Amino acid sequence: MTIRADGRWRGKLTNRPLLDGDATVDALDDAARAELADVWLARSATERRVADSFELIRDALAELGSDSSLIAIAERAIDDEYRHQEICRTIASHFAGRQLEFPAELELSPPRHKGASDELRAKLWVIGQCCMNETIASSFLEASVATASGPMARGALKELLSDEIDHARVGWAFLASLPASDHAAIAPWLPSMMIANLKMWRDAPRGYPMTDELAAQGAPREEIVEESLLTAIRELILPGLERFELPTVEIRSWLEAGAPT
């Protein structure tokens, strides 16, 4: 067992053992290893912030009287994200060649959805975080796995991906639980939420060199990232919304226009 100093996370680091030795890491020069340590440590900070986000989602589901199974999955997702934080810090430490401290915590700024009632705002938080953000995260990680050949990085990315898929399912299951009467209230918010989610992903700093060497260790090229984001919207999120008869014409028109943010 591993216990975090703050008591928030305990259990196995990962279902897939992370390698203590990886010849592909050993073959990297110091500059590449330093870049990758920064990439994975930044990812650790992001995963920690998502844990805070899922505390918000868990509480929103409880306040909305959602099925207890959904609340339980959201509760587990908090622990998953703390585990992701530790996995990413561990990977960063391997690249750095020394144990790195946890990065500074990133502040969570949940969308205000000005003008929405408290109940509607809670519903929009669940949809925005799970149906949109976690679905995009799954697509991003899938693309990262596809370009990663380093065994250590690839194994960690697969671990994160397996959880993010479940986290996205929370949102789609929640949406399925809502009566059709709720759709009219939700629909006007969807285009701006979609744009905001894509902007957040596009704005995430990716200042590392765009090389195959770094992509092999979990730092994909910008064009791969961009295509994964648009693929998530086009092939996963829009069909999901349409499955529940929510309007997508405006989002599809925006996507066809290049999805400006």
Secondary structure, 3 states (H helix, E strand, C coil): CEECCCCCCEECCCCCCCCCCCHHHHCCCHHHHHHHHHHHHHHHHHHHHHHHHHHHHHHHHHHCCCCHHHHHHHHHHHHHHHHHHHHHHHHHHHHHCCCCCCCCCCCCCCCCCCCCCHHHHHHHHHHHHHHHHHHHHHHHHHHHHHHCCCHHHHHHHHHHHHHHHHHHHHHHHHHHHCCHHHHHHHHHHHHHHHHHHHHHHHHCCCCCCCCHHHHCCCCCCHHHHHHHHHHHHHHHHHHHHHHCCCCCHHHHHHHHCCCCC
